[in-house]
Amino acid sequence: MKRQITVAELLKEREESLELENLTPDAGLDRPISHPNPTSPGLALAGFTERVRDGRAQVFGETEMAYLAHLKRNVAVERLRGFFHHEVPVVFISKGIEVPDYFLSTAMEYEIPVFRTTLGTGIFFQRLNPYLEAGLAPTVSLHGSLSDVYGVGLLFVGESGIGKSECVLDLVERGHRLVADDLVFATRRGHDIVIGHGHEFQRHHMEIRGIGIIDVRALFGIRAIRQQKRIEVVVQLEAWDDGREYNRTGLEQDHTDILGVTLPKVTVPLNPGKNITVISEVVAMNHLLKYAGIDPALEFDQRLRAAMQPVRKYLEQDYE
């Protein structure tokens, strides 16, 4: 799921922080921005428009405006028309630069809104980029529960009724934090970061079977919740299967994919009496150890192999 951002939404949410002035009030503001990275026209103003990406917000700085001023009016208009012929959703003019009438009239020919900001070009990019990246980032909804355990985002998944909510509720009672229960929205940031958060109407409520809907913040306080958290480990909860072989050494790490990002996956089989809460804390702490470059399973395996080496050499020389 990829949310569209219209120029009207951008103006409503960022008009003040971007210090925007609408120079084309008659232009429609329902044009969608589909690319998360704004750019400057560059060589497109010289007539090379083959690399212009549709749906990308365009920022005209001092260099671009000075170049247009250097051209004859009819040439400048021709270059702008060649550029605006592409799907340009919106144009921003930085540094409060004066905009010639022909620029605005040409933009209006293509119904492209033009905004001016008093911000410098670099600062403007710094403020606009995070907003577009967050709003246009790839997003998927997941059935699971997300918790912050020792600073590690654990996403609990499994069949309905397996105990995901109860596990997270127990973690909250032990001082950890709830991010989202039942419905988790995962958003990719950059190339390898997946951020999870709940629905805006959910607001840290949980469904506990036999009790109903509870408000975690009201029960445990503000310390018990987080608005969002990076998903770092996926914990698969499933009923114990006597016929299945489970990972017992940790030398072979399972992985899963969310939005093209590979994440470590731990499968925890459930049977009566198992303390899944403590196991979840150990999963989080073990992840922190691996992040610090310490792999207990690998180190144990290496020590064991080193201890067995003399015995192996003796057996290799025993020809009886």
Buried (B, 14 or more C-beta within 10 A) or exposed (E): EEEEBBBEBBBEEBBEEBBBEBBBEEBEBEBBBBBBEBBBBBEBBEEEBEEBEEBBBBBBBEEBBEBBEEBEEEEBBBBBEBBBEBBBBBBBBBBEBEBBEBBBEBBBEBEBBBBBBBBBBEBBBEBBEEBBBBBBBBBBEBEBBBBBBBEBBBBBBBEEEBBBBBBBBBBBEEEBBBBBBBBBBBBBBEEEBBBBBBEEEBEBBBEEEEEEEBEBBEEBEEEBBBEBBBBBBBBBBBEEEEEEEEEEEBEEEEEBEBBEBEBBBBBBBBEEEEEBBEBBBEBBEBBBEBEEEEBEBEEEBEEEEEEEEEEEEEEEEEEE
